Amino acid sequence: MVQEIDMSGRESEREGVYVIHRHAATRLHYDLRLEMDGVLKSWALPKEPPRSRGVRRLAIEVADHDLEYAGFEGEIPEGEYGAGRVEIWDRGSHRLLEREEKKIVTVIHGERLRGRYGLVMFRSERGKRLWLFFKEKASLDIP
Ligand code: MN
């Protein structure tokens, strides 16, 4: 399914929330969260998010979070799912350029990540959706 984005419409002009949480759970990872459809679509990255081109990072799709969670920092208590320290590693906004079932392109305006980023789903097995997250080539038509 391809979701059409009307380039003259509101969706394409609107900046959505962007945040990456650094999550020191049993295994340290980074949770990329992008506002879409009124929620934070989320992916867990086992390695540090890519700041330069040519680096592709595994991004495991995880549960949507409420928008309010974008500002969360603190300790998830022992015994709860994801127990460990959560801190904001980067934040800002993003602007969707393309959105298909297996491909997302967005311009990220953060402090650490800046520019055009892609997410491509390369595998889906037993309910787990695996994506690659990477910084895209510069494009003259993207401000
Ligand atoms: Mn996490």
Boltz pocket constraint, residues with backbone or C-beta under 6 A from the ligand:
constraints:
  - pocket:
      binder: B
      contacts: [[A, 23], [A, 25], [A, 29], [A, 30], [A, 31], [A, 44], [A, 82]]
      max_distance: 6.0
